[in-house]
């Protein structure tokens, strides 16, 4: 497998660094924040360049922590979509900032006192129950943040959070779908969104040496929704978040003894993903969210998602058809480029095919996972808990 992509990604990541130690989200808008800087440091971790991280970048991140332990960033005020509230965004920034600091064994100036709200078993169970499970992709982030904070606090502040950690893990095991292996809490959400949600949970099972339940169902569901291009957006062309979600699940379960019958299919799936991921790297070395305007007439046969129809995944089949149709219409009739912005943050708005540091982190991680899985390399990417912790079963 070619390796030049990593050298180019490193050049791109370093090009985003500013004089104050921060990293911009993209060269296209030069907006820097605690969040984009955390993404950059986590990218350097995957590229095995932790030693190149300078103190000014760590200092930049640490100055954003408040007395209650949360990290605050002015970009929170620029949030322009209702699906993310203040608490979600603040937890999101805090999660990535702590991951970056923990990677380098840098202690935080303040304890995580904001977490006390969740240190009540009755409250914690009610919170899990009352999350909006119509979109597991979204609410699984909420759970990932809180579970990670509990683990980080226990390991670094010597607090016994085991009862709260077990409560969340046991709740997940009890509410896992026996049909798909994912989590939807019987809300009948799309299989695609359930897959993205499962990604936010499985690394915790591995990190705590807990056997992942329903491996066979997870593999079958994930293979079912992979697109013809090897990626995981129903519109085709992938999506840096969607693609890592599916790839991580398959890599994580690749060597499970009880799933030998799926091994060849997973290998083919990951190889296809790898070659399509490479195409999402731009000339500047960075990766983009997606190359969405890529319609070719020979791919018209994929407009009707037969696999999903045959498996009676009606919601997913409908989404697949509509998203591909929209992509075709845009490709043929519209010249204006599609845009996206991470978590609805207006400062991060760029063209969908422009390079950005979040997409670079996730695509570099996806490619690294595939290489380590298929080449049976040393599986250490991240030693600490969090996205990027990987242990093949």
N, C-alpha and C positions, 0 to 999 in steps of 0.2 A: 504494500500500500504506500502511495506517495506521501512524503512528509514535508514537502515544501510549504504546504499551507500553514504549518505552525510557525515557521520563520517569518512569513509575511504577516501573520496575525500578531506576532510579537512587535514587529515594526509599527503596525497600525496602533496597537495599544499604547506604546510609548509615545506615539505622535500626539496623543490626546492629553498628555500631561501639561499642566499650567505652572506658572511661576510660584503660585501659593501652595503647591503640592496636590491640588485637586486634579481630577481628570474630567474632561468634557464628555457629554453623552455621545456626541457625534461631531465630526469636523464640519458638518453642514449647518449647525446652529451654535456651536461653541458654548452651550449651556452646561455649566458644571455644578455639582451638588455633592452632598454626602453620599447620596444613593449612587450616582454615576461613578464616583471615586471608589466606592465599595465594589461595584461591578468590575472595575478595572483591576483592582487588587486580586479579586477572585479569579479573574482571567489569567493573571500572572501565576497564580497558584497552579492552575491546570497546566500551564505551559512550563511548569517546573522552574519558575523564575522568581521564587519568593525572595531570594537573596538580593535581587535587584530593587526591591521595594525600599524607598527612602523614608526617613523619619518625618519629613515634612508632610507626606501623604497620610501617615498615621496621625500626626498632630491635627491635620485638617479634619479627619473623621472624628477624633475624640472631642474636639471643641464643640461638636454639635450635640453632645449628650447633656440632658437636663438633670436636675437634682433627683427626679423620680426614676431615672434610669432610661427613659425614652430618649431617642435621638430626634431632634427637631430640625427641619429644613424648610426654608422659605418656599420651596417648590410645592409644599403641601397646600399653600394658599392659592396655587395656580391650578389645583385639581378641577377639571371641568366636566367630569361625568359623575352622575349620581350613584353609580354602582359601587363606588368606593367612598366610604365616609372617613372622617378625620382619624378615627381609631385605627381603621384598617391601614391607612397610609402611614401613620406613625409606627405601627407595629412592623410594617413592611420595611421602612427605613431602618428601624432598630435591628431587625433580624439580619439584614445584610451587613450592617455596620459591625455588629457583634461577630458575625462569621469571619469578617476580614480581620478583626482584632484577635480573635481566638486562634486563627490560623498562625499568627505570629507570636502567640503567647503574650500578648499585650494586655495587661489588666485594665479594667474600666475605672474611670474616676468615681462613678457612682453606682450604688447597688440598684437592683431592679425592683424597687418598691412598688411600681405600678402593677406588678404581678400579684400582689396581695389580694387583689379583687377576685382572682381565680382560685385562691387557696381555701376553698370550701367545697366539699364533695357534692353536696346537694346542688349548689350553684353551678358547679362544673358540669354535672350531668344535664341540668336544665339548659345550660348554655349550648351544649352539644345538640340537644334535642331541638332547640328553637332556631338553630341556624337555617338559613334559606337553602334547603337541599335541592331545590329545583335547578340549581346550578352548582354541582359538586366541584367543578373546576375552580370556582370562585371561593366557596366556603372552606374548601380543603386548605387553602392558604391560611385562613384564620386559625385552624387547628394546628397546622405546621408551625406557625409563629409561636403559639402558646406552649406547645409541647417542647419545642426547641429551647425556649426561655427557661422552662422548668429544668431541662437537662443541663443547660449551661450553668444555671445558678447552683445546681447540686454539685457539679464538678468543680466549679471555680470559687464559689462562696461557701462551700461546705455546709449547705443547708439540705436537710432531708426532705426532698420532694417526691420520694418514691411512691407515696400513696396517690399523688396527683398524676404522676406519670403512668402508673398502673391503671388508674381510672380511665384515662384517655385510651390507652392501648386496649384494655378489655372492652371498652365501648366500641372501638373499631372492629375488633374480632367478632363481637356479638352482632354487629350491624352490617357485616360484609355480605354482599349478595352471593348466594350460592349458585346463581345462574351465570353471572358475568365475572365474579371475582373482584368486582369493583365496589364502589360505595355510591348509592343514590338515595338511601333511606326511603325506598318505595315511592319516590316522587316521579318515576318514569322520565328521567332526563335522558339526553342523548348519550349513546355509548361513548362517543368522542369526549364529551365533557366528563364522564365518569372516569375514563382512562387518564385524563389530565389530572383529575383529583387523586387517583391512586398513586401517581408519581410522587405526590407530596407526602405520602404515608410510608411507602415501602422501605425507604432508606432507614427509617427509625427501627423497623423490625430487624434489619441487618445489623444496625449499630448496637442494638441491645441483645443481639444473639437470640432473637425470638423467631421461631420458624414461621415463614410466611404462609398463611393458610391459602387454600384453593389456587395453588400455582397453575394447575392445568387450565382452569377456567380463565385466569388472567392472560395466559399465553394465547389461548384461542380467541378471546375477545380482542386482544391487541392486534393479532395477525389479521383479523376480520376487517378492521377499519383502516388498515394501511392502504394508502392510495397507490395507483398504478405507477406513479413516479418514485415510490419508495418512501414518501414522506407522509405527513399526517394531517394535512389540511384538506377538507372536502372540496375546496376550491381548486386544488392542485397547486403545486409550487411551494408547498410547505408553509411553515411558520416556526420561527426559532424556538418558541415555547412548546408548541404542540409536538414538534419533532423530537426534542429531547425527552419529553414525557414518554412517548411510545418506545423510543430506543432504549432508554434507561430500564424500563420494565423488562424488555426482552433480553438485554445484556445481563441483568441481575438474575434472571431465571434460566440462563442458557445452559448451565452445567448441572441443573437439578436432575438427580438420578431418576426421579419419578416421571420426568418429562423427556426421556430419550427419544420418544416417537416424534417430538416436535423439533428436534435439534437441527435437522437438515433444513426444515422450513425456516427456522429462525436464522440460520446462517445465510440463506438466500435473501431473506428479508433485510438483514443488517448490511449485506454487501450492496444491495440496491440502494439502501438509505445512504450509505457512505458516498457513492458516486454522485448522488443527487445533492448531498450536502456541500460537496466541493464546489458545485456550480453556484452556490450562494455566496461565494467569496468574491469580493470586488477587486478591482485593480489596485486599490489602496491598501489591500491586505486585510481589511475588515470584512465582516460578514453582515448580511442584511436580514431583515425579518423574513422576506420572501421575494422570489422572482415570480410575481403573480401574472404578469402579462406574457404568458408563454404558450398561448394556445396554438396548436397545430391541428390541421384538419384530420390527420391520421388518428388523433386522440378522441375524435368524436364518438368512437365506440364506447368510451368510458363514461359518457354522459349519463347513461342508465346504469346505476349501481346494482348489478345483478346479484352479487354476493350478499349485499345487505337486504335486498328484496327476498331472496331465497331463505334467509335466516329470519325473516319477518321483523327486521329492525326498521320499522316504518318511519320513525322520526328521523333516524340517521339517513335513510334512503332519500327522504324528502329534502333534507338539508344538503346532501351531496349533490342532488340534481339541481337544486336552486343555486347553490354556490358556484357550481361549474358553469351553469348557464349565464350567471352574472359575469363570471370571468371572461367567457366567450364574447359577450356583448361589449364589455369594456375593451377587450383586445381588438375588436374589429371596428367599433364605431367611435371610441373616445381616445383622444390623444393625451388628455390630462392624466398625470400619474396618480396612483392611489397613495394615500398617506396613512400613517399610524402614529400613535403617541403612547408611550409606556404608561400604563395605569391611568390613562386619561389626562396625564400631566401635559399641559399646553406647551411648556418650555421644551418638551422632548418630541414635539411633532416634527416628523421628517417624512420624506418619500419612503414608501415601503421597500424599495430596492436600494436605498442608501445604507451605507455601513453605519452601525452604532455599536456601542460597547456592550449593551445587554445581549444583543443577538450574537456578537462575537464571543462572549463568554459561553453562552448556551450552545453555540455550534462547535466551538472548540472542545467543549466538554463532550458533546455528542460524538464527534470524530474520535476523540481519545478513548471513550468507552468502547466504541466499536473495534478500534485497533487492539486494545487490551483484551477484549473478549475473543476475537477471531484469531489473534496471534498468540493467545494464551500468555500474555505478558504479565509482569508484576502488576497486581491490581490496585496498588496504592495511588490514589489521586489526592484524596483529602483524608487525613488521619482523624480529624475532629468531626463531630456530628454536623450535619447540614447537607445541603445540596452538594453533590460531588463525592460524598462518602460512598464508597463502592466496595462491596465484598461479594464475589461470585459464590453462589450457594454450591 
